[in-house]
Structures are given as structure tokens and as C-alpha cells.
């Protein structure tokens, strides 16, 4: 990463402990957000509130679709892995590459919308929104998924701009097929590269 590792207190340690609990290692993004751990928690709380009512599978589809469009390798690998756990590797690869193999019609519409928001939000149309309605999404759902994608892009922008490299541990977390198709953004780390202590 491009910034030095800050001295961290209790709030940052909670980020690291949470990573250890749920991922098994301290993620590079958490080391970066140790500069403002309270604000990372505020952002994550907002993301959870905005996406309330969406399943983990749906959230993973939205993040994988927007991250791959945005060119964020870190979230593509991490959330591609989460999506593979909710579905399978083929489905996760399909969302990351845009084929959307294994998704329902409603999920395909979600993925298309996430790509539209991440790719060129000024190019969206009334027809795009009507397409989401046609597969059963309410206007409240559409607002929620749009806000969720927008906030995920903001998070990715900070991480990518400041050089957060995908953790080498993602090779064991995400299927190799997922890692292989992420050929954009920052490369995955090698063992101890970009791994300052915490």
C-alpha cells in the first residue's frame, strides 16, 4: 500500500480481530482503514442498512458485478469467493465475466443494473428501471440496490487509489477459477508482499 501503517488503537484492533474471526487473516483493506477505523465501521453499517432485505447471495451478485465492471480486483476476488460459496465457482465466474451463468432472471437483472451503475450511471434509462420492475423488484428495492452499489464503488475507490493489493490468502478463500478470471486491477499479493505488520 502507498501509505505507512498507522499506529492503531482499540477501534483498529477490532477491525483486525473481526477479520481474523471471519476470514482467518487480517486483510490489507483493514490495515489501510486503520487510519479511520470508526468511519469504515460507519460505512459498513450503512451498507448493511441499505441492503437490509437482500440475501448474501444477492449482495455477492451485486458486488461481484459492480467490482468487475469497475476494475476492482480485490473485491472481485473476495466477493467472487463469497458468491462461489453461496452458489458454485461456475456461477461466480459467470457474474465476474458477464455471462451470468446460473442466475435466475431476477438475479441477471440485478447484475446488469450493478454493471450499468458502475460502468456509466448517466447512461441508465427508464427502460432499465422498468426491466427491474418487470422481474419483481419494487422501487424501494431498486433504490436500495443502487445505493448499495454506489457505496461499494466508493469503498473500492479508496482502496484501489491507495494501493491496497488483494491478499495472497484469497487464493485459498476463492476458487482458482475465480482468481484466474480476475485479470484487471492490482495483482494478488505474493506471501509477504504488501503485508506490513499489525
N, CA, C and O of each residue as an XYZ file, in Angstrom:
792
protein
N       0.842     -1.186      0.000
C       0.000      0.000      0.000
C       0.881      1.240      0.000
O       2.061      1.184      0.344
N       0.287      2.355     -0.391
C       1.070      3.555     -0.568
C       1.263      4.354      0.715
O       2.179      5.171      0.800
N       0.411      4.128      1.716
C       0.538      4.826      2.988
C       1.286      3.959      3.983
O       1.266      2.732      3.898
N       1.949      4.618      4.930
C       2.569      3.877      6.018
C       1.483      3.287      6.914
O       0.349      3.766      6.939
N       1.848      2.246      7.642
C       0.905      1.650      8.584
C       0.775      2.553      9.801
O       1.780      2.866     10.440
N      -0.456      2.985     10.141
C      -0.594      3.874     11.300
C      -0.474      3.113     12.615
O      -0.705      1.906     12.688
N      -0.105      3.862     13.650
C      -0.260      3.303     14.995
C      -1.754      3.108     15.196
O      -2.539      3.986     14.837
N      -2.164      1.984     15.759
C      -3.590      1.740     15.870
C      -3.995      1.488     17.316
O      -3.226      0.989     18.138
N      -5.241      1.858     17.580
C      -5.800      1.671     18.908
C      -6.866      0.595     18.914
O      -6.849     -0.330     18.102
N      -7.788      0.735     19.843
C      -8.800     -0.298     20.041
C      -9.710     -0.473     18.832
O     -10.082     -1.595     18.489
N     -10.073      0.645     18.178
C     -11.007      0.548     17.043
C     -10.392     -0.232     15.883
O     -11.047     -1.079     15.275
N      -9.126      0.065     15.585
C      -8.451     -0.676     14.520
C      -8.272     -2.134     14.909
O      -8.425     -3.022     14.070
N      -7.952     -2.390     16.165
C      -7.777     -3.767     16.610
C      -9.062     -4.565     16.454
O      -9.025     -5.764     16.176
N     -10.206     -3.894     16.635
C     -11.486     -4.583     16.433
C     -11.656     -4.989     14.968
O     -12.174     -6.065     14.672
N     -11.211     -4.109     14.044
C     -11.236     -4.492     12.623
C     -10.406     -5.739     12.389
O     -10.848     -6.682     11.732
N      -9.188     -5.735     12.937
C      -8.278     -6.855     12.723
C      -8.830     -8.134     13.346
O      -8.757     -9.207     12.747
N      -9.382     -8.012     14.552
C      -9.937     -9.182     15.224
C     -11.128     -9.749     14.453
O     -11.303    -10.965     14.373
N     -11.947     -8.856     13.885
C     -13.093     -9.290     13.095
C     -12.639    -10.043     11.844
O     -13.229    -11.055     11.467
N     -11.575     -9.532     11.204
C     -11.007    -10.236     10.057
C     -10.537    -11.634     10.444
O     -10.841    -12.618      9.769
N      -9.802    -11.699     11.528
C      -9.286    -12.996     11.982
C     -10.425    -13.968     12.252
O     -10.318    -15.157     11.951
N     -11.517    -13.461     12.819
C     -12.649    -14.315     13.158
C     -13.351    -14.845     11.914
O     -13.665    -16.033     11.835
N     -13.601    -13.962     10.937
C     -14.433    -14.338      9.795
C     -13.645    -14.747      8.554
O     -14.151    -15.492      7.715
N     -12.405    -14.263      8.433
C     -11.612    -14.576      7.240
C     -10.429    -15.496      7.558
O     -10.014    -16.296      6.720
N      -9.898    -15.375      8.764
C      -8.734    -16.173      9.146
C      -7.421    -15.433      9.003
O      -6.362    -15.991      9.289
N      -7.472    -14.186      8.567
C      -6.275    -13.340      8.445
C      -6.704    -11.877      8.474
O      -7.885    -11.568      8.315
N      -5.740    -10.975      8.679
C      -6.030     -9.547      8.656
C      -5.881     -9.058      7.216
O      -4.811     -9.177      6.619
N      -6.945     -8.518      6.676
C      -6.970     -8.091      5.281
C      -6.224     -6.772      5.087
O      -6.184     -5.928      5.982
N      -5.636     -6.613      3.902
C      -4.946     -5.365      3.587
C      -5.869     -4.156      3.662
O      -5.441     -3.077      4.071
N      -7.137     -4.325      3.270
C      -8.051     -3.182      3.350
C      -8.257     -2.743      4.795
O      -8.438     -1.554      5.057
N      -8.232     -3.671      5.724
C      -8.381     -3.294      7.129
C      -7.147     -2.558      7.626
O      -7.253     -1.626      8.423
N      -5.987     -2.971      7.159
C      -4.765     -2.249      7.521
C      -4.804     -0.823      6.978
O      -4.347      0.111      7.637
N      -5.348     -0.661      5.785
C      -5.484      0.678      5.213
C      -6.487      1.509      6.011
O      -6.211      2.655      6.365
N      -7.645      0.928      6.290
C      -8.690      1.650      7.003
C      -8.383      1.810      8.484
O      -9.173      2.410      9.213
N      -7.250      1.285      8.942
C      -6.807      1.557     10.313
C      -6.559      3.049     10.526
O      -6.487      3.516     11.662
N      -6.428      3.799      9.418
C      -6.331      5.255      9.545
C      -7.644      5.855     10.041
O      -7.631      6.864     10.745
N      -8.766      5.254      9.687
C     -10.073      5.749     10.136
C     -11.012      4.565     10.380
O     -12.013      4.407      9.681
N     -10.689      3.749     11.359
C     -11.483      2.530     11.569
C     -12.937      2.799     11.922
O     -13.821      2.038     11.528
N     -13.193      3.872     12.659
C     -14.578      4.174     13.017
C     -15.402      4.484     11.776
O     -16.572      4.112     11.687
N     -14.784      5.169     10.817
C     -15.521      5.510      9.601
C     -15.717      4.304      8.688
O     -16.713      4.230      7.967
N     -14.772      3.355      8.712
C     -15.016      2.128      7.965
C     -16.206      1.393      8.559
O     -17.046      0.870      7.826
N     -16.282      1.352      9.882
C     -17.410      0.683     10.522
C     -18.717      1.398     10.203
O     -19.742      0.756      9.972
N     -18.677      2.740     10.189
C     -19.870      3.511      9.827
C     -20.313      3.196      8.408
O     -21.505      3.033      8.145
N     -19.348      3.111      7.490
C     -19.668      2.775      6.104
C     -20.270      1.380      6.005
O     -21.265      1.184      5.307
N     -19.682      0.415      6.693
C     -20.196     -0.953      6.641
C     -21.579     -1.053      7.276
O     -22.437     -1.796      6.799
N     -21.788     -0.303      8.355
C     -23.121     -0.290      8.971
C     -24.150      0.278      7.985
O     -25.271     -0.222      7.890
N     -23.754      1.330      7.252
C     -24.645      1.912      6.255
C     -24.926      0.926      5.125
O     -26.067      0.793      4.682
N     -23.889      0.239      4.660
C     -24.085     -0.775      3.618
C     -25.057     -1.853      4.079
O     -25.932     -2.272      3.321
N     -24.902     -2.302      5.325
C     -25.809     -3.325      5.849
C     -27.242     -2.803      5.928
O     -28.193     -3.520      5.617
N     -27.384     -1.545      6.350
C     -28.720     -0.972      6.475
C     -29.370     -0.788      5.111
O     -30.554     -1.081      4.939
N     -28.599     -0.302      4.140
C     -29.127     -0.077      2.793
C     -29.562     -1.390      2.154
O     -30.589     -1.451      1.479
N     -28.772     -2.443      2.372
C     -29.037     -3.739      1.739
C     -29.890     -4.655      2.603
O     -30.015     -5.843      2.302
N     -30.473     -4.131      3.662
C     -31.328     -4.942      4.516
C     -32.459     -5.535      3.672
O     -33.152     -4.814      2.954
N     -32.632     -6.826      3.765
C     -33.631     -7.498      2.943
C     -33.037     -8.256      1.770
O     -33.688     -9.131      1.200
N     -31.793     -7.923      1.404
C     -31.104     -8.681      0.359
C     -30.329     -9.818      1.014
O     -29.704     -9.631      2.057
N     -30.371    -10.982      0.405
C     -29.628    -12.130      0.914
C     -28.140    -11.951      0.640
O     -27.746    -11.074     -0.129
N     -27.316    -12.782      1.268
C     -25.885    -12.755      0.997
C     -25.616    -13.081     -0.469
O     -24.717    -12.501     -1.079
N     -26.378    -13.991     -1.030
C     -26.230    -14.321     -2.454
C     -26.483    -13.087     -3.316
O     -25.708    -12.797     -4.228
N     -27.556    -12.364     -3.034
C     -27.868    -11.165     -3.812
C     -26.796    -10.089     -3.644
O     -26.398     -9.446     -4.616
N     -26.335     -9.900     -2.421
C     -25.278     -8.908     -2.191
C     -24.016     -9.291     -2.946
O     -23.350     -8.439     -3.535
N     -23.693    -10.572     -2.927
C     -22.487    -11.027     -3.622
C     -22.611    -10.830     -5.128
O     -21.630    -10.490     -5.789
N     -23.792    -11.037     -5.675
C     -24.009    -10.783     -7.103
C     -23.786     -9.314     -7.410
O     -23.092     -8.977     -8.368
N     -24.368     -8.443     -6.608
C     -24.218     -7.005     -6.833
C     -22.761     -6.566     -6.748
O     -22.289     -5.807     -7.594
N     -22.048     -7.041     -5.729
C     -20.653     -6.609     -5.562
C     -19.771     -7.193     -6.655
O     -18.944     -6.481     -7.225
N     -19.933     -8.478     -6.957
C     -19.096     -9.089     -7.990
C     -19.332     -8.427     -9.343
O     -18.385     -8.197    -10.095
N     -20.587     -8.120     -9.658
C     -20.893     -7.482    -10.941
C     -20.345     -6.071    -11.005
O     -19.778     -5.677    -12.024
N     -20.501     -5.303     -9.937
C     -20.019     -3.914     -9.994
C     -18.500     -3.864     -9.899
O     -17.876     -3.050    -10.579
N     -17.891     -4.706     -9.080
C     -16.434     -4.674     -8.916
C     -15.722     -5.072    -10.203
O     -14.709     -4.473    -10.563
N     -16.243     -6.072    -10.892
C     -15.613     -6.494    -12.146
C     -15.760     -5.418    -13.211
O     -14.847     -5.214    -14.010
N     -16.886     -4.730    -13.235
C     -17.092     -3.633    -14.183
C     -16.185     -2.455    -13.855
O     -15.618     -1.825    -14.748
N     -16.056     -2.171    -12.583
C     -15.256     -1.041    -12.097
C     -13.754     -1.310    -12.220
O     -12.947     -0.381    -12.207
N     -13.390     -2.586    -12.339
C     -11.986     -2.960    -12.457
C     -11.284     -3.138    -11.129
O     -10.065     -2.994    -11.037
N     -12.059     -3.456    -10.090
C     -11.501     -3.646     -8.749
C     -11.218     -5.131     -8.534
O     -12.131     -5.923     -8.301
N      -9.938     -5.492     -8.615
C      -9.559     -6.900     -8.475
C      -9.793     -7.419     -7.061
O     -10.199     -8.566     -6.875
N      -9.537     -6.582     -6.075
C      -9.643     -7.019     -4.675
C     -11.066     -7.508     -4.368
O     -11.256     -8.643     -3.931
N     -12.062     -6.640     -4.600
C     -13.439     -7.029     -4.287
C     -13.943     -8.109     -5.236
O     -14.784     -8.922     -4.851
N     -13.440     -8.130     -6.475
C     -13.832     -9.200     -7.401
C     -13.398    -10.559     -6.871
O     -14.173    -11.515     -6.894
N     -12.155    -10.645     -6.390
C     -11.668    -11.912     -5.854
C     -12.369    -12.290     -4.562
O     -12.790    -13.434     -4.387
N     -12.495    -11.319     -3.649
C     -13.092    -11.613     -2.344
C     -14.581    -11.953     -2.467
O     -15.042    -12.951     -1.913
N     -15.323    -11.122     -3.191
C     -16.758    -11.354     -3.312
C     -17.079    -12.421     -4.344
O     -18.133    -13.053     -4.270
N     -16.176    -12.636     -5.322
C     -16.328    -13.799     -6.191
C     -16.247    -15.082     -5.374
O     -16.978    -16.041     -5.623
N     -15.346    -15.082     -4.392
C     -15.244    -16.231     -3.494
C     -16.480    -16.405     -2.635
O     -16.947    -17.526     -2.431
N     -17.015    -15.294     -2.129
C     -18.242    -15.376     -1.334
C     -19.408    -15.869     -2.183
O     -20.224    -16.669     -1.725
N     -19.483    -15.384     -3.436
C     -20.554    -15.827     -4.309
C     -20.417    -17.313     -4.635
O     -21.414    -18.030     -4.708
N     -19.184    -17.772     -4.830
C     -18.963    -19.197     -5.089
C     -19.427    -20.047     -3.913
O     -19.945    -21.146     -4.111
N     -19.247    -19.552     -2.696
C     -19.705    -20.289     -1.517
C     -21.230    -20.321     -1.440
O     -21.807    -21.290     -0.948
N     -21.883    -19.267     -1.924
C     -23.344    -19.214     -1.929
C     -23.933    -20.018     -3.082
O     -25.070    -20.484     -3.003
N     -23.155    -20.181     -4.158
C     -23.638    -20.867     -5.360
C     -22.626    -21.944     -5.748
O     -22.630    -23.038     -5.182
N     -21.769    -21.634     -6.704
C     -20.672    -22.505     -7.112
C     -19.686    -21.663     -7.912
O     -19.962    -20.510     -8.245
N     -18.545    -22.247     -8.212
C     -17.484    -21.494     -8.902
C     -17.933    -21.042    -10.283
O     -17.607    -19.931    -10.702
N     -18.677    -21.884    -10.999
C     -19.107    -21.526    -12.348
C     -20.010    -20.294    -12.336
O     -19.886    -19.417    -13.191
N     -20.916    -20.235    -11.365
C     -21.808    -19.084    -11.262
C     -21.031    -17.832    -10.927
O     -21.280    -16.773    -11.503
N     -20.079    -17.938     -9.992
C     -19.269    -16.775     -9.633
C     -18.478    -16.267    -10.826
O     -18.412    -15.061    -11.060
N     -17.878    -17.175    -11.580
C     -17.134    -16.791    -12.783
C     -18.073    -16.139    -13.792
O     -17.699    -15.171    -14.454
N     -19.293    -16.665    -13.913
C     -20.261    -16.093    -14.839
C     -20.588    -14.653    -14.516
O     -20.695    -13.824    -15.420
N     -20.749    -14.341    -13.237
C     -21.043    -12.956    -12.848
C     -19.830    -12.061    -13.093
O     -19.975    -10.938    -13.575
N     -18.650    -12.550    -12.767
C     -17.439    -11.747    -12.960
C     -17.151    -11.483    -14.433
O     -16.585    -10.445    -14.774
N     -17.529    -12.396    -15.295
C     -17.241    -12.237    -16.725
C     -18.434    -11.704    -17.521
O     -18.296    -11.387    -18.703
N     -19.596    -11.604    -16.887
C     -20.757    -11.022    -17.541
C     -21.668    -11.998    -18.246
O     -22.650    -11.577    -18.858
N     -21.383    -13.285    -18.184
C     -22.276    -14.248    -18.833
C     -23.480    -14.590    -17.956
O     -24.527    -15.007    -18.452
N     -23.314    -14.407    -16.643
C     -24.380    -14.623    -15.657
C     -24.945    -16.036    -15.665
O     -26.126    -16.253    -15.395
N     -24.079    -16.989    -15.978
C     -24.442    -18.400    -15.913
C     -24.931    -18.749    -14.510
O     -24.313    -18.369    -13.516
N     -26.042    -19.472    -14.439
C     -26.529    -19.967    -13.157
C     -27.410    -19.014    -12.383
O     -27.859    -19.355    -11.289
N     -27.678    -17.820    -12.918
C     -28.523    -16.855    -12.211
C     -29.969    -16.945    -12.679
O     -30.242    -17.298    -13.826
N     -30.880    -16.626    -11.787
C     -32.286    -16.504    -12.162
C     -32.469    -15.233    -12.993
O     -31.554    -14.417    -13.106
N     -33.656    -15.077    -13.571
C     -33.937    -13.867    -14.348
C     -33.794    -12.613    -13.483
O     -33.230    -11.611    -13.924
N     -34.304    -12.672    -12.253
C     -34.212    -11.518    -11.354
C     -32.759    -11.220    -10.998
O     -32.353    -10.059    -10.946
N     -31.984    -12.266    -10.755
C     -30.569    -12.064    -10.420
C     -29.787    -11.517    -11.611
O     -28.886    -10.695    -11.439
N     -30.125    -11.967    -12.810
C     -29.481    -11.418    -14.001
C     -29.781     -9.928    -14.133
O     -28.908     -9.144    -14.505
N     -31.011     -9.545    -13.828
C     -31.379     -8.128    -13.888
C     -30.590     -7.326    -12.852
O     -30.148     -6.212    -13.134
N     -30.415     -7.886    -11.663
C     -29.599     -7.222    -10.629
C     -28.171     -7.019    -11.119
O     -27.609     -5.933    -10.979
N     -27.591     -8.062    -11.690
C     -26.209     -7.982    -12.163
C     -26.074     -6.948    -13.282
O     -25.113     -6.180    -13.302
N     -27.028     -6.927    -14.208
C     -26.993     -5.935    -15.290
C     -27.069     -4.522    -14.732
O     -26.362     -3.626    -15.193
N     -27.931     -4.327    -13.736
C     -28.083     -2.995    -13.142
C     -26.800     -2.584    -12.419
O     -26.374     -1.435    -12.530
N     -26.185     -3.498    -11.687
C     -24.931     -3.180    -10.994
C     -23.858     -2.764    -11.999
O     -23.095     -1.831    -11.748
N     -23.801     -3.455    -13.131
C     -22.819     -3.096    -14.159
C     -23.124     -1.732    -14.769
O     -22.212     -0.959    -15.063
N     -24.392     -1.443    -14.954
C     -24.774     -0.147    -15.519
C     -24.401      0.985    -14.573
O     -23.886      2.015    -15.008
N     -24.659      0.800    -13.289
C     -24.337      1.832    -12.302
C     -22.828      2.027    -12.204
O     -22.352      3.158    -12.113
N     -22.082      0.937    -12.223
C     -20.624      1.016    -12.105
C     -19.973      1.504    -13.391
O     -18.936      2.166    -13.353
N     -20.578      1.178    -14.526
C     -19.950      1.487    -15.812
C     -20.210      2.896    -16.293
O     -19.278      3.598    -16.685
N     -21.468      3.325    -16.268
C     -21.819      4.667    -16.731
C     -23.202      5.015    -16.192
O     -24.198      4.808    -16.884
N     -23.281      5.537    -14.977
C     -24.588      5.799    -14.376
C     -25.416      6.820    -15.155
O     -26.643      6.821    -15.053
N     -24.762      7.693    -15.936
C     -25.513      8.667    -16.724
C     -26.151      8.058    -17.963
O     -26.939      8.716    -18.642
N     -25.818      6.811    -18.261
C     -26.381      6.150    -19.439
C     -27.589      5.283    -19.096
O     -28.197      4.705    -19.997
N     -27.951      5.178    -17.822
C     -29.118      4.370    -17.464
C     -30.390      5.051    -17.972
O     -30.428      6.266    -18.170
N     -31.424      4.242    -18.175
C     -32.667      4.752    -18.746
C     -33.871      4.270    -17.942
O     -33.768      3.388    -17.089
N     -35.015      4.882    -18.245
C     -36.268      4.427    -17.652
C     -36.521      2.964    -17.980
O     -37.061      2.222    -17.160
N     -36.130      2.551    -19.182
C     -36.324      1.155    -19.587
C     -35.536      0.204    -18.697
O     -36.002     -0.896    -18.402
N     -34.341      0.619    -18.266
C     -33.553     -0.223    -17.358
C     -34.297     -0.434    -16.039
O     -34.374     -1.549    -15.525
N     -34.834      0.647    -15.512
C     -35.583      0.556    -14.247
C     -36.853     -0.268    -14.444
O     -37.209     -1.083    -13.592
N     -37.525     -0.056    -15.557
C     -38.737     -0.844    -15.828
C     -38.417     -2.332    -15.950
O     -39.235     -3.177    -15.588
N     -37.218     -2.655    -16.462
C     -36.799     -4.046    -16.534
C     -36.643     -4.669    -15.171
O     -36.956     -5.844    -14.984
N     -36.160     -3.891    -14.210
C     -36.054     -4.387    -12.835
C     -37.440     -4.596    -12.227
O     -37.679     -5.583    -11.531
N     -38.338     -3.671    -12.491
C     -39.714     -3.826    -12.005
C     -40.367     -5.075    -12.595
O     -41.120     -5.778    -11.921
N     -40.063     -5.334    -13.861
C     -40.709     -6.452    -14.565
C     -40.362     -7.805    -13.962
O     -41.128     -8.759    -14.100
N     -39.213     -7.900    -13.292
C     -38.843     -9.175    -12.670
C     -39.158     -9.188    -11.175
O     -38.723    -10.085    -10.452
N     -39.915     -8.188    -10.715
C     -40.445     -8.254     -9.358
C     -39.851     -7.305     -8.343
O     -40.248     -7.338     -7.179
N     -38.911     -6.457     -8.739
C     -38.322     -5.533     -7.782
C     -39.196     -4.288     -7.625
O     -39.692     -3.724     -8.600
N     -39.367     -3.881     -6.373
C     -40.096     -2.649     -6.085
C     -39.166     -1.453     -6.268
O     -37.952     -1.609     -6.401
N     -39.748     -0.266     -6.272
C     -38.917      0.928     -6.361
C     -37.990      1.033     -5.149
O     -36.856      1.498     -5.267
N     -38.477      0.600     -3.986
C     -37.620      0.607     -2.788
C     -36.437     -0.341     -2.975
O     -35.318     -0.019     -2.577
N     -36.676     -1.504     -3.575
C     -35.588     -2.452     -3.862
C     -34.573     -1.827     -4.813
O     -33.365     -1.951     -4.610
N     -35.063     -1.162     -5.843
C     -34.189     -0.586     -6.857
C     -33.330      0.520     -6.255
O     -32.137      0.612     -6.541
N     -33.941      1.354     -5.424
C     -33.145      2.380     -4.747
C     -32.083      1.727     -3.876
O     -30.926      2.148     -3.880
N     -32.476      0.696     -3.127
C     -31.545      0.048     -2.202
C     -30.369     -0.570     -2.943
O     -29.223     -0.397     -2.529
N     -30.630     -1.283     -4.025
C     -29.512     -1.902     -4.734
C     -28.613     -0.858     -5.383
O     -27.402     -1.059     -5.477
N     -29.190      0.257     -5.831
C     -28.398      1.323     -6.438
C     -27.510      1.987     -5.396
O     -26.326      2.217     -5.643
N     -28.076      2.296     -4.234
C     -27.285      2.894     -3.159
C     -26.192      1.942     -2.691
O     -25.069      2.370     -2.422
N     -26.511      0.661     -2.593
C     -25.533     -0.338     -2.173
C     -24.353     -0.382     -3.142
O     -23.197     -0.374     -2.721
N     -24.650     -0.427     -4.436
C     -23.585     -0.456     -5.445
C     -22.766      0.830     -5.391
O     -21.538      0.783     -5.458
N     -23.432      1.975     -5.271
C     -22.711      3.230     -5.199
C     -21.766      3.303     -4.009
O     -20.644      3.792     -4.135
N     -22.208      2.826     -2.869
C     -21.359      2.824     -1.677
C     -20.206      1.832     -1.818
O     -19.094      2.105     -1.366
N     -20.464      0.684     -2.441
C     -19.373     -0.273     -2.674
C     -18.315      0.322     -3.597
O     -17.121      0.098     -3.395
N     -18.743      1.079     -4.610
C     -17.787      1.724     -5.507
C     -16.954      2.745     -4.748
O     -15.752      2.860     -4.986
N     -17.577      3.488     -3.837
C     -16.820      4.456     -3.027
C     -15.753      3.748     -2.201
O     -14.616      4.212     -2.124
N     -16.116      2.626     -1.584
C     -15.164      1.850     -0.786
C     -14.019      1.360     -1.659
O     -12.853      1.472     -1.280
N     -14.349      0.813     -2.834
C     -13.325      0.315     -3.753
C     -12.404      1.432     -4.228
O     -11.200      1.224     -4.377
N     -12.962      2.611     -4.464
C     -12.160      3.735     -4.946
C     -11.057      4.088     -3.959
O      -9.912      4.305     -4.356
N     -11.394      4.145     -2.691
C     -10.392      4.451     -1.665
C      -9.320      3.372     -1.641
O      -8.128      3.678     -1.648
N      -9.732      2.128     -1.613
C      -8.786      1.014     -1.525
C      -7.864      0.964     -2.741
O      -6.652      0.807     -2.602
N      -8.443      1.097     -3.931
C      -7.657      0.997     -5.158
C      -6.696      2.171     -5.302
O      -5.538      1.987     -5.677
N      -7.173      3.374     -5.005
C      -6.335      4.560     -5.175
C      -5.132      4.551     -4.242
O      -4.082      5.102     -4.572
N      -5.282      3.930     -3.085
C      -4.193      3.914     -2.102
C      -3.411      2.600     -2.124
O      -2.651      2.306     -1.201
N      -3.604      1.814     -3.184
C      -2.720      0.686     -3.447
C      -2.974     -0.574     -2.660
O      -2.070     -1.397     -2.512
N      -4.194     -0.752     -2.144
C      -4.482     -1.991     -1.403
C      -4.459     -3.172     -2.373
O      -5.265     -3.241     -3.301
N      -3.546     -4.081     -2.154
C      -3.358     -5.233     -3.041
C      -4.148     -6.423     -2.517
O      -4.166     -6.662     -1.310
N      -4.800     -7.171     -3.395
C      -5.537     -8.352     -2.928
C      -4.644     -9.282     -2.111
O      -3.499     -9.547     -2.477
N      -5.184     -9.764     -1.012
C      -4.420    -10.602     -0.091
C      -4.049    -11.935     -0.725
O      -4.877    -12.537     -1.408
N      -2.815    -12.413     -0.514
C      -2.451    -13.722     -1.054
C      -3.337    -14.842     -0.512
O      -3.504    -15.868     -1.171
N      -3.902    -14.657      0.675
C      -4.780    -15.674      1.260
C      -6.053    -15.885      0.452
O      -6.726    -16.903      0.607
N      -6.386    -14.925     -0.413
C      -7.573    -15.102     -1.247
C      -7.443    -16.298     -2.175
O      -8.449    -16.825     -2.650
N      -6.207    -16.736     -2.442
C      -6.018    -17.931     -3.268
C      -6.612    -19.173     -2.598
O      -7.044    -20.099     -3.284
N      -6.635    -19.194     -1.293
C      -7.243    -20.318     -0.583
C      -8.707    -20.078     -0.268
O      -9.457    -21.028     -0.043
N      -9.127    -18.810     -0.248
C     -10.509    -18.461      0.080
C     -11.419    -18.591     -1.132
O     -12.542    -19.084     -1.018
N     -10.942    -18.151     -2.293
C     -11.735    -18.158     -3.524
C     -11.281    -19.289     -4.442
O     -10.097    -19.624     -4.464
N     -12.198    -19.878     -5.196
C     -11.808    -20.958     -6.119
C     -10.783    -20.463     -7.139
O     -10.793    -19.287     -7.502
N      -9.905    -21.342     -7.600
C      -8.900    -20.923     -8.588
C      -9.510    -20.359     -9.857
O      -8.916    -19.491    -10.496
N     -10.711    -20.850    -10.237
C     -11.364    -20.318    -11.431
C     -11.702    -18.847    -11.266
O     -11.622    -18.075    -12.222
N     -12.082    -18.455    -10.050
C     -12.397    -17.054     -9.765
C     -11.132    -16.204     -9.855
O     -11.121    -15.161    -10.508
N     -10.074    -16.658     -9.197
C      -8.814    -15.907     -9.226
C      -8.327    -15.756    -10.664
O      -7.823    -14.701    -11.047
N      -8.479    -16.817    -11.459
C      -7.935    -16.817    -12.820
C      -8.606    -15.799    -13.732
O      -7.947    -15.235    -14.607
N      -9.913    -15.546    -13.548
C     -10.602    -14.639    -14.471
C     -10.442    -13.175    -14.087
O     -10.814    -12.289    -14.856
N      -9.894    -12.916    -12.908
C      -9.694    -11.522    -12.493
C      -8.333    -11.068    -13.019
O      -7.321    -11.155    -12.323
N      -8.331    -10.588    -14.245
C      -7.095    -10.191    -14.915
C      -7.004     -8.668    -15.072
O      -6.392     -8.168    -16.016
N      -7.610     -7.954    -14.152
C      -7.641     -6.492    -14.167
C      -7.314     -5.991    -12.758
O      -7.289     -6.770    -11.805
N      -7.070     -4.714    -12.638
C      -6.796     -4.134    -11.327
C      -5.436     -4.538    -10.802
O      -4.577     -4.998    -11.555
N      -5.246     -4.366     -9.517
C      -3.970     -4.688     -8.885
C      -3.818     -6.197     -8.748
O      -4.789     -6.893     -8.451
N      -2.599     -6.712     -8.965
C      -2.400     -8.164     -8.880
C      -2.473     -8.659     -7.446
O      -2.235     -7.910     -6.499
N      -2.800     -9.911     -7.306
C      -2.846    -10.522     -5.983
C      -1.437    -10.565     -5.407
O      -0.461    -10.750     -6.134
N      -1.342    -10.391     -4.082
C      -0.036    -10.380     -3.428
C       0.617    -11.743     -3.398
O      -0.041    -12.764     -3.596
N       1.913    -11.753     -3.151
C       2.680    -12.978     -3.008
C       3.169    -13.084     -1.571
O       4.025    -12.315     -1.134
N       2.627    -14.026     -0.860
C       3.047    -14.328      0.510
C       3.173    -13.074      1.362
O       2.169    -12.583      1.877
N       4.378    -12.547      1.523
C       4.583    -11.439      2.448
C       4.601    -10.072      1.762
O       4.858     -9.065      2.421
N       4.335    -10.014      0.453
C       4.351     -8.715     -0.224
C       3.179     -7.869      0.259
O       2.067     -8.363      0.446
N       3.452     -6.596      0.454
C       2.409     -5.647      0.837
C       1.731     -6.044      2.149
O       0.537     -5.797      2.321
N       2.471     -6.653      3.074
C       1.858     -7.260      4.251
C       2.372     -6.684      5.558
O       2.653     -7.443      6.486
N       2.504     -5.383      5.661
C       3.017     -4.780      6.879
C       2.361     -5.327      8.127
O       1.198     -5.727      8.093
N       3.084     -5.348      9.218
C       2.560     -5.918     10.446
C       1.453     -5.095     11.056
O       1.304     -3.914     10.742
N       0.675     -5.709     11.927
C      -0.404     -5.023     12.594
C      -0.143     -5.014     14.105
O      -0.946     -4.476     14.867
